[in-house]
């Protein structure tokens, strides 16, 4: 198994100074002239004093081959609760290397003549760590030289240098750089000699300092759990959408069914009841004519005919209200106009119409047309009863995505503040318009006629369709089709 | 199913009724005959029969039910008008449906009546068409104006509405009666009627031209 060589010792400042002197002398004695040549600035040579002490020995595999890749591995431990004050690592390999700390690649080098210095202070914390070096030899001699100095906050120092405790990893084991323990078939590296041993007498002669390495910060959005939960949420959302979609299409289908049922009812009423009522009117008229003039039977027949006509007319209204084929804005306008003309015909009020030309055939939903129609009916009724007008204007037009219907008469008018809401049916009209989120305004003054303005938002429908899709059930909608 | 009814007076207006339900037909016959100056000359139960019988019978007015089995009253009207342009045809409808009424007018009908109408109205409407007038509601007037404006781009000038005709239609669509229109435009009431008659004719001609155009493009 691996043999860890760790040195723990307390250093005194005096001892350190003494070592500096020795190191300087040694370096001066060892370094030959070319290193201090014109092309090498003297300032950069300072490193060598420390390097001599801190770098280990040249090591390599038992055999040295050309084009050889050799993997070195070593583990070390930082005591618990220790705080790292500094951790400097120096390395070079003849000819090149990749360096790993705990499986993370922290550097590469291909110029073996210079030592590279890495500051890994921020990467270390208490516990077991592993160092791995993948060295590469081009030809002839090969060697790895390494020194790692970890200073703890409590003055302790951990030194790891290249020596025969390093293990050589054979073959092509995957994930070997991150391993915390060695395997039995890993063997020890062999030592060739200290720095400047033959054939590296003149090298290394330079030092490259890499910027301090920072721990790879894993942001929360890079974390697995986060990505998983986002994925889960996404799937949930997609599932929700699919569910909503199905619900909507189900609802649309029930709407279609309801629609077709409405059309069927309307057609039945029209075909059967309508035809029979018409027949009743005709029979009544014929029977009436067979009776002598001014007889009481004739009067009664006449009453039957009148009633049957009214019934038939009332039924037209029902058919119109439920007939889905006639639920457009255009049909609404034409129906209201017709109603107003027929309604005002027996009164002295002349009905004037002002309808926006080319009203679109967009769908104007049942509750809207029903409520608006009933409100207009109320306004017409008021005008007929109270206004004493000669003319009444019914205007229908669009403005600002709203449908505006005004009922304006030139009658005697009144003071809206004085008369109660009950009298002019204002409360009733306002309530009807509120039901369909529309508006109702009344303008009048004594002697100045009266104008009632109804407004209905035209995009109401689309909005309601999305917001209240869940509220609209076939049963609920069918209930609203009941005619008052 | 034919019924020949002798005319009570030689000068009576001869009415031809097309209606498929026997009970209703009988009532109509009695009702028409009870109107002073009118006589039901003949009846039939289908559009096909009407096309065969009417040219021979040559009545003054045809009352045409809109819903007939197989051939509709509208189609029957269009075919009759091709053969007899001077024939007066009134459409009878149970429910007021602008779409259907407009189609009937385009097919060449001279007016329409609700089936539940009073005998007095029926008589008035028939006298109107015979007198060269053409009753038109404000709703239909509005549709007519719109239809001519839409079609104006691809119409021959002869088929355009004249300014006066358009004025009449617009006043009508605003709810003015024929009499009010006459006084507004300082013309006679009969003139208003004849304007409307011309409008009906143009509508009919236009719809025929459009039908031909449709036929041609579908062939091409």
Interface residues (C-beta under 8 A of the other chain):
Chain A: X270 X274 X275 X277 X278 X279 X281 X282 X283 X285 X286 X289 X308 X309 X312 X313 X316 X319 X326 X331 X334 X337 X338 X341 X350 X351 X352 X353 X354 X355 X357 X358 X394
Chain B: X21 X23 X24 X27 X28 X30 X31 X34 X94 X95 X96 X97 X98 X115 X116 X118 X119 X137 X138 X139 X142 X145 X146 X149 X173 X174 X175 X176 X180
